[in-house]
Amino acid sequence: MTVSLEIVDDIAVVTIDNPPVNAMNRSVRERLQSLVGDLDADARVRAVVLTGAGRLFVGGADIAEFDRPVEPPYLPDLVRRIERAEKPWIAAVHGAVLGGGLEIALGCRFRVAASNARFALPEVNIGIIPGAGGTQRLPRVIGVADAIGVVAENQTLDAERAAKLGLVDRTVGKPLVSAAIEFAREVLEKPLPLPSLLRAVTLPETSFWQAAEDRIRRNAKGMAAPFRALEALRFGIENGAEAGIAREREIFLELRSSEEASALRYLFFAERASPRPVDLRSVTPRPFEHAGVIGGGTMGAGIAAALVNAGFSVTVIEQDEAGTIRALSTLKGIFEASQRRGSITPDEAAERLGRIDARVGYEALARCDLVIEAVFEDFSVKRAVFAELGKVCRPDAVLATNTSYIDPRLIAQGVPNPDRFLGLHFFSPAQVMKLLEIVPTPETAPDVLATGFELARRLAKIPVRSGICDGFIGNRILRRYRGEAEAMIREGVGAGEIDQATRAFGYAMGPFEMQDMAGLDISFLHREAARARGETVPETPADLLVRAGRKGQKTGGGWYDYAAGDRKPLPSSDARRIIAPLVLGQSKLSADVIVARLMSAMAVEGHAILDEGIAASAADIDLVEVHGYGFPRKRGGPMFQAARRAKTAEPQEETRRAQ
């Protein structure tokens, strides 16, 4: 049974037991709805304690139900029924009190919390708003300003903060349920406070709302839900709680069926599944605590910082003393930047830097459990590194190459015990970017592959397994994306028009702005290497720009011009002149057509990747694009977009055939 009942003298204890997160699904709602009436009618019971089994109170609604029609009893009705019960309900909460769990707790007359309780309404992360009164009850309990942070800005309150704001009536250190029963008997001897929804609230000035909107706009990344959450909250403050409840529900149901919410739910489930591949769930990863990183440049330092931030001790290997000094300086800068942002204290920054041992020579790696090579993307250099690692590393140490394009099988040739080798493709800056492409070779042992996924978990990254091909999943699709963008350039569409269309779609930068920032010479050198191997690689407009000395922002010009010390892209007549031999006339495409062509090109390549077995699922491809390549989260990913377009086209095709 998902909800149990125990009578302790005159107090009923109702426990939600619906693992893993005590989600408020239909069966839980039905049982709670029934118990409210039953307990009101039970003469033995004077009050009700509501708690959750396991590690948490309630983790929210059952998101799996969101793709089905809403079924009664509805959560808003249940919360209202608890709030209006004849006998007071006391929420005894611990661990996560999220979403519908917090809304249920707000419907209770009192809230008692363990010290580990944390409260949040994270619905905006999946494209919706609280739909069971959260936008109305919370501001009447903790005040409008703090409620906006929780409702619309994804803020979490710990137990201490919640108690200071009045959300928690008592924090307890003793066994939670026993303390809640004791608390219930105390409050029964006093007048009861008003239900949350009936409490008074102060009406803010107009300027307050404008400041909140401006703040949300800066952080919402184009998503609609944070603004709509603020809208619902404000409507109830200005028009009364009942009007606010009705408006909240309207917005909730509207957003629930939106493309944005569907995309975000899709990514939620994909992200939840990515760290636990089915075939590795019974495989124990190799233990690892001390890691080595070969190369202290931008990528190597970022990987080292990510490892240290996760609690590891790290040995960084450079080729000379000057290199070790540069590496430590880079790492110090990374930690100082975190300190300036308030992410860590000065003492924490010093402690993290103290866990890094920068050395010349490979001998110090003998004690490492895991070694990650992060040198320049050159095959011969990487092979030379692993020849040395094979001499000094323990036979059971996991060896990994951070490569963007090179076949890991070739890098691993000659490595002793090749079953302990795999590819780990980090993304720069590695201490920030969430994606980790994990690329096993045919010889990689299952426990080594599991170690790659365990590393991702400990680094708080999104792991995606990739098969071996040129560019793996992400860079292969990136090449197709850029190729389609350059095809439109050849047709006479301006770089500015293409970039503007992709920004309007939700990308932070367009493909040509991104190339200028990263440097056009990186891809140029990759194409030149392919040509040197005898491969047929047609000349591209970007090749002409690089040969003319225009490599992007670092040279003051690429696809765009840049003023000295300024990264703002300016239209460039020089760039248009240089690429003119490869441009056939002029063309004008709408933003929708530009985006549709780019999405189609990415999806076509994605389907080829699936057909070849390079990626296990369309969702894996979308995780790569969202977490590694800036694909707008609210759009789900290129494969999600393709599936949605196909689904939309089906009824249109049926209508056409019927005519």
Secondary structure, 3 states (H helix, E strand, C coil): CCEEEEEECCEEEEEECCCCCCCECHHHHHHHHHHHHHHHHCCCCCEEEEEECCCCCECCECHHHHHCCCCCCCHHHHHHHHHCCCCCEEEEECCEEECHHHHHHHHCCEEEEECCCEEECHHHHHCCCCCCCHHHHHHHHHCHHHHHHHHHCCCCEEHHHHHHHCCCCEEECCCHHHHHHHHHHHHCCCCCCCCHHHCCCCCCCHHHHHHHHHHHHHHCCCCCHHHHHHHHHHHHHHHCHHHHHHHHHHHHHHHHCCHHHHHHHHHHHHHHHCCCCHHHCCCCCCCCCEEEEECCCHHHHHHHHHHHHCCCEEEEEECCHHHHHHHHHHHHHHHHHHHHCCCCCHHHHHHHHHCEEEEECCHHHHHCCEEEECCCCCHHHHHHHHHHHHHHCCCCCEEEECCCCCCHHHHCCCCCCHHHEEEEEECCCCCCCCEEEEEECCCCCHHHHHHHHHHHHHCCCEEEECCCCCCCCHHHHHHHHHHHHHHHHHCCCCHHHHHHHHHHHCCCCCHHHHHHHHCHHHHHHHHHHHHHCCCCCCCCHHHHHHHCCCCEHHHCECCCECCCCCCCCECCHHHHHHHHHHCCCCCCCCHHHHHHHHHHHHHHHHHHHHHCCCCCCHHHHHHHHHHHCCCCHHHCCHHHHHHHHHHHHHHHHHHHHHC
